Amino acid sequence: MKHVCTVVAALLIAVAEASAQGAAQQAQLRVIVVDQTGGGIPAATIRITPPDGAAPLEQLADERGVTTLQNLPVGLVQMHVESPGFEPVDAAVMLRRGANNQTITLQVAGLQEAVVVADTSTDDTRGNSLTTTLEADDIKDLSDDPDELQAQLEALTGGAGAVFQVDGFRGGRLPSKEQIRQIRFRNNSFSADNHEAGRVQVEIVTRPGLTAWNGNANMGLRSDVLNARNPFSDTEAPEQFRRFAVGTRGPLVKNRTSVRVNVDGNRSYDGATIFAETPDGAVNGVVKRPVEATNVTLGLDHGITKNSTLRAEFRTSNSENRNQGVGDFSMPERAFTRSYDERQLRTSVQTVLGKKLNELRVQFNDEKSSQIASLNAPTIIVIDAFTSGGANVNNLTNNRTWEVSDDFDFNVRKHAMRVGMRLEGGTYQQQDGRNQSGTFTFGSLDAYEAGTPTSFTQRVGHVKTDFGQYQLGVYWQDDFRINRTLSLSAGVRQEAQTNLDDRLNLMPRIGYTWNPFGWKTTVRGGYGIFHDWFGTDLYDQTQRVNGEDQSDILILNPGFPNPGSSGTFLTGGLVVADPAMKMPYVHQASVGVERPLSPSLTVQASLAIQRGDSQLRSVNINAPDASGVRPQPGVGTITQIQSSGKSVLDRAVVGFNYRIPKYRFFMVSNYTLSNIRNYADNPLSLPANSLDPDAEWGPASQDVRHRFTTLVNFPLPWSIRANINGNIQSGTPYTIITGKDDNGDGVTNDRPAGVGRNSERGALRSEVSMRVTRGVGFGGTPAGTQNQTGARAGGPPPGAPPGGGGGAGFGGPGGAQTNQRFTVEFYAQAFNLLNHTNYQNYSGNMQSSFFLSPPSASQPRRVELGMQFRF
């Protein structure tokens, strides 16, 4: 509590200081020095020369490439920026009263000639998005595990969802934390090169490693000895987490060719809780779920010429997860094993042609996966009571995909333009034997004891699908400044794909950046249309379950355990695509405001509106009418995928970030209020009544009305650093069902009269995680290196805070002695630190004893210990 109070006090003091500085008749300049990848350059030299003949003011950037120069004269000054191994920059800068911002991009000597100098308050026009950036220091305190790191970054999107890009490539596994130089969050981007609507673009820039060799090795251990007990288990759930990673990167030819190698993986297991009710009584148990995963990455960065750079990366991954599909109501015999192998090759070439820039990216993926059930037997589902029998999964998948994209940036007078394309394609092979043993569905435990299931379904036939799909997006974007307070962007995108006849899909985009009340306040907004693809997984179902190679059997009111002994027998069930199907799309509009309240504190607020049309949903076009007569008598369910759905999203976000670089203090927080409604959460989900599919309109499964997230990095006494991640959100929706198939359509999802889909809400969820680290340096100071305050070895720079790199007392920078050749860092982190019980998977079956109650909770408190070695 003491430290929390200190943080709050620091925030209030910063706001007060901002008011005092606003009255000052002098300027201050915050300079961010980055390389051509966008990563901060530590200890860069910034020299400001006033026009009145006064002595130049020189200062060194911190380890993130950031520095703030105070008490500067208002007017035109000369700025010089340099750093060893980079081409220096000279520029004239007009300083206004109060806070000014400049971003300087230095190019590696011998690789690039182009230099970019931008005022970040007005020139961030790429899609006119609101942007938040995590620098090297902010990233350093996050999780070492790439999967956990991805979850942390997704939480910071406030529920909007994330599209990850690593050095311009979409998707794939995140690199290790040690390879990352910078992470940018772009919200509400209307850039024409953006395919996805609504979701936050998380752009990750890695380290090129052109100047010096460095590396790391780390390990993390977690055990049930330190964990809390899951409230749905009578015993401690078994868990052992053993994670490892080792990597190195550096130059083969200094400032021209560098390589990087990284190996990481884990050998772990956790426990899935079973909380069910059977005719023999309650079942409360835990099943161990082992995991083995290994990832190897090899990378190369090479300066082909002075104006052309090559980057290539090869990654191989494999994993095996056993005892999947078990937990909650599912019994141990439902287990299956999931295996996954991937080979990925990425390469890009960036070329500077005068003031023009071209970047070509090529990616190949070879993915193989399988799901094999432990038991081949019929599945018995007693809704929200227990599920037993076989898992009914048996599939093998091999997808070979590729992607080619190209962006060409050029200027025409005041217009900064980009034209580009992204072509994706691949071959998809799948051998799928799902539900070959059949599935009995009972509406209640009483029905099971009476031996009266509502339905029996079985997929017959065995087929291997093999098809190709290709999709193309081309775009043009123009960013230009109308005057000193207003910038506009206009663009258009066109997308088309095979396996869908809808070929003309133009998407206009427009955005703006406006400074209506002086340069401190920036308004960003825009409008655009965004299309989405018809996925290969859906197309695969239409090719597979075609009534010839595979079809579905449906028996209403079957016998048990012999389904054919009674009931209504229906054959020929299939999955088809509506001949009139279109590519789904959304209209999106947003407006956002950002304003620095002080050099340390920036506030953002935004409102986004989406209206989706031609959204994918499914309808049983062979559903019986009120008299029980089907359009095709004797035929079962015909699932037709249609683009007849709609969706609505309204989202308001208020956030701030607060940074004190001198003490390595950083906080980013946001509150999100949202409303998301649609007709279906899954394109293959059938409505309760296919004769009235519009009755499904209601909250989406991801409709979380209120959400607050925060990330805080701060120092503690004795050179300890701490990181806190917090997430509080209101409950997610779920649906009330009767547990009966009253309309005889073969799907037990009927609702009571007057009750809509997803009408109920679960409980509030809350989770706070914390990580503390303490580093120790040794091995002496390498010649010519600099400590984290930017000083040459041998002493701190003028004006450096007491404590130097070590931060001996509270308020110092904290962490490791980074001016040492070697560093060993020890850490402890706790997930769900407060051990809050977060209930999940609420039952909506009116005939279940769990009705309106949850059968499980997410993970309780878990504690991990580990260490990191850097050189």
Stockholm file with secondary structure:
# STOCKHOLM 1.0

chainA/1-871         MKHVCTVVAALLIAVAEASAQGAAQQAQLRVIVVDQTGGGIPAATIRITPPDGAAPLEQLADERGVTTLQNLPVGLVQMHVESPGFEPVDAAVMLRRGANNQTITLQVAGLQEAVVVADTSTDDTRGNSLTTTLEADDIKDLSDDPDELQAQLEALTGGAGAVFQVDGFRGGRLPSKEQIRQIRFRNNSFSADNHEAGRVQVEIVTRPGLTAWNGNANMGLRSDVLNARNPFSDTEAPEQFRRFAVGTRGPLVKNRTSVRVNVDGNRSYDGATIFAETPDGAVNGVVKRPVEATNVTLGLDHGITKNSTLRAEFRTSNSENRNQGVGDFSMPERAFTRSYDERQLRTSVQTVLGKKLNELRVQFNDEKSSQIASLNAPTIIVIDAFTSGGANVNNLTNNRTWEVSDDFDFNVRKHAMRVGMRLEGGTYQQQDGRNQSGTFTFGSLDAYEAGTPTSFTQRVGHVKTDFGQYQLGVYWQDDFRINRTLSLSAGVRQEAQTNLDDRLNLMPRIGYTWNPFGWKTTVRGGYGIFHDWFGTDLYDQTQRVNGEDQSDILILNPGFPNPGSSGTFLTGGLVVADPAMKMPYVHQASVGVERPLSPSLTVQASLAIQRGDSQLRSVNINAPDASGVRPQPGVGTITQIQSSGKSVLDRAVVGFNYRIPKYRFFMVSNYTLSNIRNYADNPLSLPANSLDPDAEWGPASQDVRHRFTTLVNFPLPWSIRANINGNIQSGTPYTIITGKDDNGDGVTNDRPAGVGRNSERGALRSEVSMRVTRGVGFGGTPAGTQNQTGARAGGPPPGAPPGGGGGAGFGGPGGAQTNQRFTVEFYAQAFNLLNHTNYQNYSGNMQSSFFLSPPSASQPRRVELGMQFRF
#=GR chainA/1-871 SS CHHHHHHHHHHHHHHHHHHHHHTCSSEEEEEEEECTTSCBCTTCEEEEECTTSCCCEEEECCTTSEEEEEEECSEEEEEEEECTTBCCEEEEEEECSEEEEEEEECCBTTTCCCCEEECTTTCCCGGGCEEEEECHHHHHTSCSSHHHHHHHHHHTTTTSCEEEEETTEESSCCCCGGGEEEEEEEESCCCTTCCCSSSEEEEEEECCCCSCCEEEEEEEEEETTTSCCCTTCSSCCCCEEEEEEEEEEEEEETTTEEEEEEEEEEEEEEEEEEEEEETTEEEEEEEEEEEEEEEEEEEEEEEEETTEEEEEEEEEEEEEEEEETCBBTBCGGGCEEEEEEEEEEEEEEEEEETTEEEEEEEEEEEEEEEEEESCCSCEEEETTTEEEECCCCEEEEEEEEEEEEEEEEEEETTEEEEEEEEEEEEEEEEEECTTSSCEEEESSHHHHHHTCCSEEEEEECCEEEEEEEEEEEEEEEEEEEEETTEEEEEEEEEEEETTCSCCCCEEEEEEEEECTTSTTCEEEEEEEEEECCCCHHHHHHHHHSSSSSSEEEEEESCCSSSGGGSSEEEEEEEEEECTTCCCCEEEEEEEEEEEESSSSEEEEEEEEEEEEEEEEEEEETTCCCTTSCCSSTTBCCEEEEEEEEEEEEEEEEEEEEEEEGGGTEEEEEEEEEEEEEESCSSTTCCCSCTTSGGGGCEECTTCCSEEEEEEEEEEETTTEEEEEEEEEECCCEECCBCSSCTTCSSCCCCCCTTCCTTCEECCCEEEEEEEEEEEEEESCCCTTCBCTTSCBTTSCCTTCCTTTTTCCSTTSCCSCCTTSSEEEEEEEEEESTTCCCCEESCBCBTTSTTBTSCSEECCCCEEEEEEEEEC
#=GC SS_cons         CHHHHHHHHHHHHHHHHHHHHHTCSSEEEEEEEECTTSCBCTTCEEEEECTTSCCCEEEECCTTSEEEEEEECSEEEEEEEECTTBCCEEEEEEECSEEEEEEEECCBTTTCCCCEEECTTTCCCGGGCEEEEECHHHHHTSCSSHHHHHHHHHHTTTTSCEEEEETTEESSCCCCGGGEEEEEEEESCCCTTCCCSSSEEEEEEECCCCSCCEEEEEEEEEETTTSCCCTTCSSCCCCEEEEEEEEEEEEEETTTEEEEEEEEEEEEEEEEEEEEEETTEEEEEEEEEEEEEEEEEEEEEEEEETTEEEEEEEEEEEEEEEEETCBBTBCGGGCEEEEEEEEEEEEEEEEEETTEEEEEEEEEEEEEEEEEESCCSCEEEETTTEEEECCCCEEEEEEEEEEEEEEEEEEETTEEEEEEEEEEEEEEEEEECTTSSCEEEESSHHHHHHTCCSEEEEEECCEEEEEEEEEEEEEEEEEEEEETTEEEEEEEEEEEETTCSCCCCEEEEEEEEECTTSTTCEEEEEEEEEECCCCHHHHHHHHHSSSSSSEEEEEESCCSSSGGGSSEEEEEEEEEECTTCCCCEEEEEEEEEEEESSSSEEEEEEEEEEEEEEEEEEEETTCCCTTSCCSSTTBCCEEEEEEEEEEEEEEEEEEEEEEEGGGTEEEEEEEEEEEEEESCSSTTCCCSCTTSGGGGCEECTTCCSEEEEEEEEEEETTTEEEEEEEEEECCCEECCBCSSCTTCSSCCCCCCTTCCTTCEECCCEEEEEEEEEEEEEESCCCTTCBCTTSCBTTSCCTTCCTTTTTCCSTTSCCSCCTTSSEEEEEEEEEESTTCCCCEESCBCBTTSTTBTSCSEECCCCEEEEEEEEEC
//
